[in-house]
Amino acid sequence: MSNDEIFAAAYREHYWAVSRYVARRLDGRAGEVEEVVAEVFTVAWRRRADLPSSPLPWLYGVARNCLANAVRGHGRRRRLVDRLGNDDTAHGRHIAGGPETETPGAWVHEALARLSVADQEVLRLTAWEELGIDEVAVALGCGRRAATMRLHRARRRLRAEIDRMRPAVAADAGHSLREGDRR
């Protein structure tokens, strides 16, 4: 198969997985998703000779870099708008949500948001993208051992954040687990 055919197959097979990966990380900024995904596949096209036989983890690695560029650009635009004084809060359009707007499990996302970007990414790759540790290593650009250690430490930090935020919930869950062990 030629490099062009390999790229076309990777595009057809993994476009939606890469789109979901990007969309989950651009929470609420749907307009940028297509832009970032297009950039991912533009890079893949330019480097089609380098596409591995299992390209999805590699594409996630490229997507991480493209997302970093998009986030930096978004930050620059936000700072410019703030300097110009054209943000929504300056014009009285700030909308505050009530307690009924909290989504189930929002506290888990809050705990995840308190972690470092690196910890968030390794947890998302395993939970959201359902990658195995070898694939996580490819996506992060590190070795298998390093990926295993990063995942272990990130899970430990997430557990600590959850325990800090929801001591009662964590205690109840631990109690339930202990009860289940006795049966």
Backbone as ProteinMPNN parsed JSONL, in Angstrom:
{"seq_chain_A": "MSNDEIFAAAYREHYWAVSRYVARRLDGRAGEVEEVVAEVFTVAWRRRADLPSSPLPWLYGVARNCLANAVRGHGRRRRLVDRLGNDDTAHGRHIAGGPETETPGAWVHEALARLSVADQEVLRLTAWEELGIDEVAVALGCGRRAATMRLHRARRRLRAEIDRMRPAVAADAGHSLREGDRR", "coords_chain_A": {"N_chain_A": [[0.839, -1.183, 0.0], [0.486, 2.247, -0.748], [1.867, 5.307, 0.683], [-0.049, 7.316, 0.558], [-2.426, 5.832, 0.427], [-2.298, 4.541, 2.872], [-2.496, 6.728, 4.592], [-5.104, 7.606, 3.861], [-6.643, 5.426, 4.709], [-6.14, 5.531, 7.473], [-7.272, 8.0, 8.043], [-10.016, 7.568, 7.379], [-10.614, 5.524, 9.201], [-10.011, 6.584, 11.744], [-10.922, 9.201, 12.064], [-13.285, 10.003, 13.513], [-12.697, 9.161, 16.106], [-10.496, 10.767, 16.744], [-11.763, 13.232, 16.539], [-13.602, 13.086, 18.673], [-11.788, 12.906, 20.788], [-10.537, 15.429, 20.67], [-12.787, 17.112, 20.991], [-13.638, 16.526, 23.608], [-11.621, 17.688, 25.052], [-11.731, 20.334, 24.43], [-13.77, 21.441, 25.821], [-16.807, 22.879, 25.567], [-16.092, 24.604, 23.521], [-16.913, 24.215, 20.797], [-16.68, 25.239, 18.216], [-13.985, 25.292, 17.631], [-13.199, 22.681, 17.371], [-13.35, 21.341, 14.821], [-11.406, 22.79, 13.479], [-9.028, 22.126, 14.883], [-8.965, 19.343, 14.522], [-8.714, 19.244, 11.761], [-6.162, 20.336, 11.543], [-4.694, 18.313, 12.833], [-4.938, 16.174, 11.001], [-3.779, 17.377, 8.834], [-1.123, 17.568, 9.631], [-0.665, 14.824, 9.855], [-0.944, 14.115, 7.182], [1.245, 15.459, 6.03], [3.25, 14.039, 7.256], [2.875, 11.446, 6.427], [4.479, 9.345, 5.618], [5.613, 8.568, 7.945], [3.642, 7.39, 9.427], [2.63, 5.059, 11.84], [1.953, 1.47, 12.015], [-0.228, 1.064, 13.658], [-2.011, 3.655, 13.91], [-3.601, 5.295, 15.652], [-2.85, 5.954, 18.459], [-0.592, 7.515, 17.867], [-1.776, 9.561, 16.371], [-3.284, 10.708, 18.425], [-1.195, 11.764, 19.931], [-0.254, 13.729, 18.144], [-2.571, 15.268, 18.105], [-2.594, 16.206, 20.738], [-0.487, 18.061, 20.663], [-1.488, 19.866, 18.739], [-3.765, 20.737, 20.072], [-2.572, 22.043, 22.235], [-1.456, 24.236, 20.913], [-3.855, 25.448, 20.037], [-5.075, 26.09, 22.48], [-3.236, 27.922, 23.512], [-3.564, 29.95, 21.592], [-6.256, 30.595, 22.036], [-6.065, 31.62, 24.622], [-4.498, 33.895, 24.134], [-6.29, 35.369, 22.522], [-8.362, 35.732, 24.38], [-7.106, 37.285, 26.366], [-6.63, 39.592, 24.865], [-9.257, 40.438, 24.292], [-10.074, 40.943, 26.915], [-8.357, 43.079, 27.537], [-9.352, 44.965, 25.795], [-11.817, 45.367, 26.845], [-14.238, 44.219, 26.082], [-15.579, 42.023, 27.047], [-18.199, 39.702, 28.095], [-18.995, 39.986, 30.816], [-18.347, 42.602, 31.387], [-20.299, 43.954, 30.096], [-22.566, 43.343, 31.447], [-23.663, 40.801, 30.998], [-23.382, 38.451, 32.39], [-24.038, 35.149, 33.307], [-25.264, 33.266, 35.872], [-25.288, 29.988, 37.09], [-27.727, 27.935, 38.744], [-28.202, 25.712, 41.621], [-29.493, 23.518, 40.516], [-28.343, 23.177, 38.063], [-26.068, 21.683, 38.23], [-24.379, 18.938, 37.014], [-24.71, 15.354, 37.178], [-22.046, 13.709, 38.793], [-20.334, 15.817, 38.465], [-18.504, 16.636, 40.346], [-16.424, 14.867, 40.067], [-15.287, 15.667, 37.682], [-14.514, 18.174, 38.509], [-12.584, 17.515, 40.426], [-10.736, 16.285, 38.727], [-10.023, 18.498, 37.194], [-8.494, 19.901, 38.99], [-6.076, 18.692, 38.963], [-2.739, 18.413, 37.55], [-2.056, 19.314, 34.123], [-0.699, 17.278, 32.799], [-1.287, 15.018, 34.409], [-4.067, 14.961, 34.067], [-4.216, 14.378, 31.349], [-3.055, 11.766, 31.046], [-4.867, 10.26, 32.518], [-7.232, 10.728, 31.078], [-6.574, 9.625, 28.606], [-6.532, 6.9, 29.228], [-9.081, 6.448, 30.378], [-11.114, 7.891, 28.871], [-10.329, 7.602, 26.177], [-9.764, 4.978, 26.136], [-7.268, 3.654, 25.92], [-4.619, 1.264, 25.967], [-1.727, 0.675, 28.081], [0.63, 0.588, 26.514], [-0.178, 1.974, 24.234], [-0.779, 4.432, 25.39], [1.775, 5.22, 26.093], [2.864, 5.695, 23.535], [1.201, 7.815, 22.674], [1.884, 9.772, 24.544], [4.536, 10.027, 24.044], [6.586, 8.665, 25.402], [8.325, 6.073, 27.268], [7.119, 2.712, 28.044], [7.342, 2.052, 30.809], [7.56, 4.6, 31.98], [5.066, 5.659, 31.272], [3.377, 3.93, 32.678], [4.09, 4.564, 35.312], [3.386, 7.29, 35.377], [0.606, 7.07, 35.053], [-0.104, 5.618, 37.355], [0.651, 7.437, 39.397], [-0.978, 9.62, 38.722], [-3.537, 8.558, 39.106], [-3.43, 8.141, 41.873], [-3.187, 10.797, 42.772], [-5.624, 11.834, 41.844], [-7.449, 10.345, 43.378], [-6.775, 11.357, 45.908], [-7.574, 14.037, 45.588], [-10.324, 13.702, 45.195], [-10.989, 12.601, 47.668], [-10.389, 14.815, 49.287], [-12.27, 16.664, 48.396], [-14.775, 15.452, 48.638], [-15.219, 14.122, 51.301], [-17.241, 12.743, 52.727], [-18.62, 11.341, 50.73], [-16.564, 9.734, 49.751], [-16.006, 8.255, 52.049], [-18.42, 6.88, 52.389], [-18.415, 5.36, 50.035], [-16.136, 3.819, 50.456], [-16.987, 2.413, 52.723], [-19.088, 0.937, 51.612], [-17.638, -0.647, 49.843], [-16.112, -2.162, 51.656], [-18.144, -3.547, 52.94], [-19.055, -5.096, 50.833], [-16.841, -6.745, 50.505], [-16.99, -8.457, 52.64], [-19.02, -10.187, 52.105]], "CA_chain_A": [[0.0, 0.0, 0.0], [1.26, 3.487, -0.796], [1.697, 6.204, 1.837], [-1.333, 8.003, 0.39], [-3.486, 4.886, 0.787], [-2.191, 4.328, 4.319], [-3.092, 7.917, 5.207], [-6.549, 7.592, 3.618], [-7.225, 4.412, 5.592], [-6.063, 6.06, 8.837], [-8.263, 9.077, 8.123], [-11.352, 6.963, 7.423], [-10.779, 4.688, 10.393], [-9.79, 7.258, 13.024], [-11.387, 10.591, 12.088], [-14.248, 10.269, 14.591], [-12.02, 8.99, 17.403], [-9.706, 11.984, 16.957], [-12.733, 14.312, 16.774], [-14.096, 12.966, 20.049], [-10.647, 13.228, 21.651], [-10.381, 16.887, 20.655], [-14.006, 17.736, 21.532], [-13.655, 16.395, 25.065], [-10.609, 18.551, 25.639], [-12.095, 21.727, 24.15], [-15.039, 21.557, 26.533], [-17.591, 24.088, 25.368], [-15.6, 25.436, 22.407], [-17.165, 23.34, 19.658], [-16.245, 25.865, 16.975], [-12.57, 25.043, 17.406], [-12.933, 21.253, 17.215], [-13.061, 21.029, 13.421], [-10.129, 23.417, 13.148], [-7.938, 21.347, 15.464], [-8.949, 18.031, 13.849], [-8.139, 19.48, 10.434], [-4.72, 20.502, 11.738], [-4.139, 16.984, 13.141], [-4.816, 15.385, 9.777], [-2.816, 18.056, 7.96], [0.186, 17.095, 10.093], [-0.575, 13.408, 9.48], [-0.726, 14.065, 5.73], [2.631, 15.848, 5.769], [4.146, 13.011, 7.808], [2.254, 10.156, 6.12], [5.512, 8.308, 5.522], [5.96, 8.192, 9.321], [2.495, 6.795, 10.121], [2.882, 3.691, 12.299], [0.943, 0.497, 11.59], [-1.389, 1.343, 14.503], [-1.811, 5.105, 13.961], [-4.433, 6.082, 16.565], [-2.094, 6.611, 19.537], [0.266, 8.538, 17.252], [-2.66, 10.684, 16.054], [-3.588, 11.375, 19.693], [-0.015, 12.568, 20.255], [-0.306, 14.912, 17.277], [-3.704, 16.073, 18.573], [-2.163, 16.904, 21.966], [0.306, 19.23, 20.259], [-2.382, 20.818, 18.073], [-4.603, 21.315, 21.128], [-1.752, 22.998, 22.987], [-1.413, 25.447, 20.087], [-5.19, 26.066, 20.052], [-5.294, 26.657, 23.813], [-2.422, 29.149, 23.586], [-4.232, 30.95, 20.76], [-7.473, 31.002, 22.737], [-5.623, 32.472, 25.73], [-4.086, 35.193, 23.577], [-7.503, 36.087, 22.126], [-9.087, 36.094, 25.606], [-6.4, 38.415, 26.984], [-6.869, 40.75, 24.021], [-10.632, 40.875, 24.538], [-10.093, 41.539, 28.261], [-7.708, 44.401, 27.478], [-10.233, 45.868, 25.068], [-13.013, 45.595, 27.656], [-15.434, 43.782, 25.372], [-16.063, 40.722, 27.5], [-19.616, 39.68, 28.462], [-19.244, 40.472, 32.173], [-18.245, 44.064, 31.38], [-21.537, 44.47, 29.527], [-23.692, 42.886, 32.244], [-24.286, 39.591, 30.461], [-22.89, 37.291, 33.127], [-25.111, 34.248, 33.673], [-24.874, 32.371, 36.955], [-26.127, 28.803, 37.162], [-28.236, 27.562, 40.054], [-27.807, 24.373, 42.058], [-30.079, 22.492, 39.653], [-27.562, 23.055, 36.842], [-24.938, 20.784, 38.442], [-24.591, 17.64, 36.379], [-24.256, 14.231, 37.999], [-20.623, 13.408, 38.652], [-19.562, 17.033, 38.194], [-17.419, 16.707, 41.323], [-15.287, 14.106, 39.531], [-14.654, 16.552, 36.706], [-13.867, 19.228, 39.291], [-11.362, 16.922, 40.991], [-9.821, 16.115, 37.6], [-9.548, 19.83, 36.795], [-7.517, 20.363, 39.975], [-4.805, 18.011, 38.709], [-1.901, 19.017, 36.508], [-2.447, 18.98, 32.755], [-0.107, 15.974, 32.484], [-2.087, 13.999, 35.092], [-5.366, 14.902, 33.395], [-4.087, 13.741, 30.042], [-2.837, 10.321, 31.155], [-6.133, 9.675, 32.968], [-8.185, 10.787, 29.967], [-6.182, 8.652, 27.577], [-6.929, 5.551, 29.638], [-10.517, 6.35, 30.661], [-11.957, 8.366, 27.777], [-9.908, 7.063, 24.878], [-9.656, 3.533, 26.354], [-5.993, 3.166, 25.416], [-3.788, 0.443, 26.831], [-0.529, 1.396, 28.527], [1.57, 0.738, 25.388], [-0.699, 3.05, 23.384], [-0.604, 5.673, 26.152], [3.19, 5.577, 25.954], [3.035, 6.274, 22.196], [0.521, 9.115, 22.632], [2.622, 10.722, 25.374], [5.912, 10.123, 23.573], [7.499, 8.187, 26.435], [8.412, 4.622, 27.343], [6.05, 1.994, 28.739], [7.51, 2.206, 32.262], [7.231, 5.979, 32.353], [3.615, 5.797, 31.149], [2.793, 3.196, 33.803], [4.319, 5.351, 36.523], [2.561, 8.505, 35.29], [-0.777, 6.68, 35.29], [-0.222, 5.265, 38.768], [0.709, 8.668, 40.197], [-2.158, 10.436, 38.418], [-4.67, 7.936, 39.801], [-3.258, 8.412, 43.306], [-3.502, 12.216, 42.996], [-7.064, 12.012, 41.644], [-8.09, 9.788, 44.578], [-6.55, 12.316, 46.992], [-8.434, 15.202, 45.33], [-11.71, 13.291, 45.456], [-11.117, 12.483, 49.123], [-10.398, 16.169, 49.845], [-13.488, 17.362, 48.007], [-15.982, 14.724, 49.053], [-14.869, 13.13, 52.324], [-18.392, 11.916, 53.077], [-18.877, 10.439, 49.601], [-15.479, 8.754, 49.726], [-16.172, 7.366, 53.202], [-19.543, 5.995, 52.081], [-17.98, 4.418, 49.005], [-15.215, 2.885, 51.114], [-17.801, 1.567, 53.59], [-19.787, 0.013, 50.73], [-16.665, -1.605, 49.337], [-15.766, -3.074, 52.751], [-19.316, -4.407, 53.145], [-19.049, -6.059, 49.725], [-15.751, -7.694, 50.702], [-17.372, -9.422, 53.683], [-20.041, -11.125, 51.591]], "C_chain_A": [[0.885, 1.247, 0.0], [1.009, 4.313, 0.468], [0.363, 6.938, 1.775], [-2.489, 7.099, 0.805], [-3.484, 4.603, 2.29], [-2.813, 5.512, 5.064], [-4.611, 7.898, 5.053], [-7.246, 6.584, 4.532], [-7.235, 4.904, 7.046], [-7.104, 7.161, 9.039], [-9.666, 8.502, 8.265], [-11.598, 6.243, 8.749], [-10.771, 5.497, 11.697], [-10.291, 8.698, 13.11], [-12.29, 10.858, 13.29], [-13.623, 10.09, 15.963], [-11.199, 10.239, 17.731], [-10.638, 13.167, 17.233], [-13.266, 14.267, 18.197], [-13.011, 13.339, 21.05], [-10.507, 14.745, 21.784], [-11.587, 17.568, 21.314], [-14.046, 17.658, 23.054], [-12.673, 17.342, 25.726], [-10.87, 20.036, 25.374], [-13.471, 22.027, 24.731], [-15.717, 22.9, 26.293], [-17.135, 24.971, 24.218], [-15.696, 24.641, 21.107], [-16.68, 23.927, 18.331], [-14.792, 25.585, 16.63], [-12.259, 23.579, 17.092], [-12.545, 20.918, 15.775], [-11.718, 21.592, 12.985], [-8.952, 22.571, 13.627], [-7.833, 19.985, 14.774], [-8.358, 18.175, 12.45], [-6.624, 19.633, 10.526], [-4.045, 19.162, 12.021], [-3.927, 16.204, 11.854], [-3.944, 16.072, 8.725], [-1.399, 17.62, 8.324], [0.37, 15.642, 9.683], [-0.32, 13.26, 7.979], [0.737, 14.398, 5.397], [3.608, 14.754, 6.201], [3.626, 11.606, 7.515], [3.258, 9.025, 5.965], [5.901, 7.792, 6.908], [4.818, 7.514, 10.069], [2.818, 5.363, 10.549], [1.752, 2.752, 11.856], [-0.343, 0.628, 12.411], [-1.375, 2.849, 14.785], [-2.582, 5.873, 15.031], [-3.66, 6.699, 17.726], [-1.18, 7.729, 19.019], [-0.563, 9.779, 16.919], [-3.064, 11.431, 17.319], [-2.404, 12.237, 20.138], [0.038, 13.844, 19.431], [-1.428, 15.841, 17.749], [-3.349, 16.835, 19.85], [-1.396, 18.169, 21.62], [-0.572, 20.292, 19.59], [-3.298, 21.496, 19.087], [-3.83, 22.348, 21.939], [-1.65, 24.318, 22.221], [-2.75, 26.183, 20.122], [-5.459, 26.736, 21.394], [-4.479, 27.935, 23.986], [-3.068, 30.267, 22.786], [-5.491, 31.481, 21.416], [-7.119, 31.944, 23.895], [-5.207, 33.851, 25.249], [-5.308, 36.024, 23.182], [-8.271, 36.586, 23.351], [-8.431, 37.303, 26.282], [-6.608, 39.696, 26.179], [-8.269, 41.307, 24.258], [-10.731, 41.527, 25.912], [-9.474, 42.93, 28.265], [-8.603, 45.424, 26.786], [-11.519, 46.17, 25.834], [-14.295, 45.165, 26.991], [-15.966, 42.433, 25.848], [-17.505, 40.834, 27.999], [-19.877, 40.242, 29.848], [-19.172, 41.991, 32.229], [-19.533, 44.7, 30.868], [-22.766, 43.917, 30.235], [-24.361, 41.626, 31.746], [-23.768, 38.335, 31.146], [-24.077, 36.44, 33.582], [-24.594, 33.291, 34.735], [-25.84, 31.206, 37.003], [-26.558, 28.525, 38.587], [-27.818, 26.151, 40.412], [-28.364, 23.267, 41.166], [-29.286, 22.284, 38.369], [-26.369, 22.13, 37.0], [-25.251, 19.416, 37.846], [-24.1, 16.519, 37.289], [-22.782, 13.938, 37.732], [-19.76, 14.619, 38.381], [-18.376, 17.148, 39.141], [-16.199, 15.913, 40.853], [-14.535, 14.969, 38.525], [-13.931, 17.7, 37.417], [-12.555, 18.72, 39.89], [-10.314, 16.743, 39.894], [-9.218, 17.453, 37.192], [-8.51, 20.39, 37.759], [-6.149, 19.712, 39.788], [-4.003, 18.763, 37.653], [-2.404, 18.574, 35.138], [-1.918, 17.592, 32.378], [-0.896, 14.842, 33.142], [-3.449, 13.845, 34.422], [-5.264, 14.109, 32.099], [-3.904, 12.235, 30.151], [-4.113, 9.63, 31.631], [-7.171, 9.663, 31.846], [-7.848, 9.783, 28.876], [-6.628, 7.241, 27.95], [-8.44, 5.428, 29.819], [-11.383, 6.738, 29.458], [-11.615, 7.711, 26.456], [-9.722, 5.548, 24.923], [-8.378, 2.934, 25.751], [-5.338, 2.265, 26.457], [-2.502, 1.19, 27.14], [0.499, 1.565, 27.407], [1.132, 1.873, 24.464], [-0.581, 4.412, 24.078], [0.838, 6.157, 26.011], [3.456, 6.23, 24.592], [2.427, 7.674, 22.153], [1.277, 10.18, 23.428], [4.073, 10.892, 24.929], [6.92, 9.711, 24.634], [7.535, 6.662, 26.406], [7.264, 4.026, 28.145], [6.143, 2.184, 30.258], [7.131, 3.606, 32.731], [5.719, 6.2, 32.295], [2.903, 5.102, 32.31], [2.921, 4.006, 35.087], [3.468, 6.613, 36.52], [1.099, 8.189, 35.599], [-1.002, 6.363, 36.768], [-0.264, 6.527, 39.637], [-0.516, 9.55, 39.969], [-3.394, 9.871, 39.112], [-4.612, 8.219, 41.293], [-3.627, 9.874, 43.615], [-4.999, 12.498, 42.823], [-7.83, 11.499, 42.866], [-7.951, 10.769, 45.751], [-7.434, 13.548, 46.819], [-9.894, 14.866, 45.619], [-11.938, 13.191, 46.959], [-11.165, 13.849, 49.79], [-11.728, 16.871, 49.599], [-14.747, 16.737, 48.602], [-15.66, 13.688, 50.121], [-16.03, 12.213, 52.67], [-18.689, 10.903, 51.975], [-17.825, 9.347, 49.568], [-15.622, 7.769, 50.88], [-17.311, 6.388, 52.959], [-19.151, 4.95, 51.053], [-17.041, 3.383, 49.608], [-15.961, 1.927, 52.006], [-18.525, 0.516, 52.755], [-18.847, -1.053, 50.199], [-16.296, -2.621, 50.42], [-16.917, -4.035, 53.021], [-19.352, -5.484, 52.076], [-17.977, -7.113, 49.894], [-16.128, -8.779, 51.705], [-18.325, -10.467, 53.168], [-19.431, -12.254, 50.85]], "O_chain_A": [[1.913, 1.286, 0.676], [0.069, 4.054, 1.22], [-0.282, 7.158, 2.801], [-3.427, 7.551, 1.463], [-4.54, 4.445, 2.902], [-3.554, 5.335, 6.031], [-5.33, 8.15, 6.02], [-8.319, 6.865, 5.066], [-8.218, 4.717, 7.761], [-7.738, 7.236, 10.091], [-10.418, 8.895, 9.157], [-12.675, 6.353, 9.335], [-11.453, 5.129, 12.653], [-10.099, 9.351, 14.136], [-12.085, 11.834, 14.012], [-13.987, 10.803, 16.898], [-11.209, 10.711, 18.868], [-10.33, 14.012, 18.073], [-13.37, 15.303, 18.854], [-13.282, 14.011, 22.044], [-10.375, 15.269, 22.89], [-11.419, 18.496, 22.105], [-14.444, 18.618, 23.715], [-12.89, 17.755, 26.865], [-10.284, 20.895, 26.032], [-14.237, 22.8, 24.156], [-15.247, 23.935, 26.767], [-17.753, 26.007, 23.968], [-14.702, 24.425, 20.414], [-16.31, 23.183, 17.424], [-14.41, 25.635, 15.461], [-11.174, 23.269, 16.601], [-11.519, 20.279, 15.543], [-10.983, 20.963, 12.223], [-8.002, 22.329, 12.881], [-6.73, 19.527, 14.474], [-7.588, 17.323, 12.008], [-5.891, 19.117, 9.682], [-2.954, 18.896, 11.515], [-2.857, 15.635, 11.64], [-3.428, 15.413, 7.824], [-0.58, 17.338, 7.449], [1.443, 15.263, 9.212], [0.431, 12.381, 7.557], [1.377, 13.718, 4.595], [4.658, 14.568, 5.587], [3.904, 10.674, 8.27], [2.912, 7.86, 6.165], [6.456, 6.7, 7.03], [4.99, 7.103, 11.217], [3.23, 4.545, 9.726], [0.715, 3.209, 11.376], [-1.428, 0.333, 11.911], [-0.797, 3.284, 15.781], [-2.238, 7.024, 15.299], [-3.808, 7.899, 17.96], [-1.023, 8.762, 19.669], [-0.125, 10.906, 17.149], [-3.178, 12.657, 17.299], [-2.602, 13.33, 20.668], [0.338, 14.917, 19.955], [-1.254, 17.059, 17.788], [-3.759, 17.982, 20.022], [-1.627, 19.224, 22.21], [-0.411, 21.484, 19.852], [-3.576, 22.69, 18.976], [-4.364, 23.4, 22.289], [-1.746, 25.392, 22.814], [-2.778, 27.409, 20.225], [-6.013, 27.834, 21.437], [-4.97, 28.917, 24.541], [-3.117, 31.409, 23.243], [-5.766, 32.679, 21.362], [-7.799, 32.946, 24.115], [-5.525, 34.858, 25.881], [-5.369, 37.222, 23.46], [-8.767, 37.713, 23.367], [-9.117, 38.228, 26.715], [-6.748, 40.773, 26.759], [-8.44, 42.516, 24.408], [-11.396, 42.551, 26.064], [-9.987, 43.846, 28.907], [-8.609, 46.602, 27.145], [-12.229, 47.121, 25.507], [-15.356, 45.702, 27.31], [-16.72, 41.774, 25.132], [-17.979, 41.932, 28.291], [-20.887, 40.917, 30.049], [-19.865, 42.61, 33.037], [-19.823, 45.856, 31.176], [-23.877, 44.0, 29.711], [-25.533, 41.401, 32.047], [-23.726, 37.267, 30.534], [-25.018, 36.961, 34.18], [-23.605, 32.59, 34.523], [-27.056, 31.393, 36.964], [-25.836, 28.844, 39.533], [-27.164, 25.468, 39.624], [-27.771, 22.193, 41.071], [-29.526, 21.312, 37.652], [-25.71, 21.812, 36.01], [-26.283, 18.818, 38.154], [-23.178, 16.716, 38.08], [-22.337, 13.923, 36.585], [-18.571, 14.476, 38.094], [-17.343, 17.705, 38.768], [-15.068, 16.249, 41.202], [-13.304, 15.001, 38.515], [-12.869, 18.141, 36.978], [-11.54, 19.416, 39.86], [-9.134, 17.019, 40.112], [-8.03, 17.53, 36.878], [-7.727, 21.262, 37.384], [-5.17, 20.142, 40.397], [-4.525, 19.634, 36.957], [-3.1, 17.565, 35.023], [-2.612, 16.821, 31.715], [-1.148, 13.817, 32.509], [-3.929, 12.727, 34.232], [-6.119, 13.277, 31.794], [-4.545, 11.491, 29.409], [-4.409, 8.52, 31.188], [-7.905, 8.687, 31.689], [-8.74, 9.166, 28.293], [-7.052, 6.474, 27.086], [-9.021, 4.408, 29.451], [-12.282, 5.99, 29.074], [-12.503, 7.312, 25.702], [-9.544, 4.907, 23.887], [-8.403, 1.858, 25.154], [-5.481, 2.473, 27.661], [-2.217, 2.221, 26.531], [1.177, 2.591, 27.354], [1.961, 2.639, 23.971], [-0.315, 5.423, 23.428], [1.09, 7.348, 25.831], [4.194, 7.212, 24.511], [3.053, 8.612, 21.659], [1.309, 11.348, 23.038], [4.761, 11.802, 25.391], [7.981, 10.323, 24.761], [6.843, 6.038, 25.602], [6.533, 4.738, 28.834], [5.135, 2.447, 30.914], [6.464, 3.771, 33.752], [5.154, 6.854, 33.172], [1.937, 5.633, 32.857], [1.966, 4.116, 35.856], [2.889, 6.971, 37.546], [0.432, 8.937, 36.314], [-1.991, 6.8, 37.355], [-1.123, 6.657, 40.51], [-1.032, 10.156, 40.907], [-4.206, 10.626, 39.646], [-5.637, 8.506, 41.911], [-4.302, 10.148, 44.608], [-5.574, 13.299, 43.56], [-8.76, 12.155, 43.333], [-8.906, 10.984, 46.498], [-7.987, 14.053, 47.797], [-10.611, 15.664, 46.222], [-12.963, 13.645, 47.467], [-11.902, 14.034, 50.758], [-12.247, 17.575, 50.466], [-15.667, 17.442, 49.015], [-15.812, 12.491, 49.877], [-15.824, 11.019, 52.886], [-18.977, 9.74, 52.257], [-18.144, 8.173, 49.38], [-15.386, 6.574, 50.706], [-17.195, 5.205, 53.279], [-19.514, 3.781, 51.184], [-17.145, 2.196, 49.299], [-15.622, 0.744, 52.058], [-18.577, -0.654, 53.133], [-19.213, -2.225, 50.113], [-16.18, -3.813, 50.134], [-16.689, -5.211, 53.301], [-19.641, -6.646, 52.365], [-18.164, -8.257, 49.478], [-15.631, -9.902, 51.619], [-18.427, -11.545, 53.753], [-20.146, -13.127, 50.357]]}, "name": "protein", "num_of_chains": 1, "seq": "MSNDEIFAAAYREHYWAVSRYVARRLDGRAGEVEEVVAEVFTVAWRRRADLPSSPLPWLYGVARNCLANAVRGHGRRRRLVDRLGNDDTAHGRHIAGGPETETPGAWVHEALARLSVADQEVLRLTAWEELGIDEVAVALGCGRRAATMRLHRARRRLRAEIDRMRPAVAADAGHSLREGDRR"}
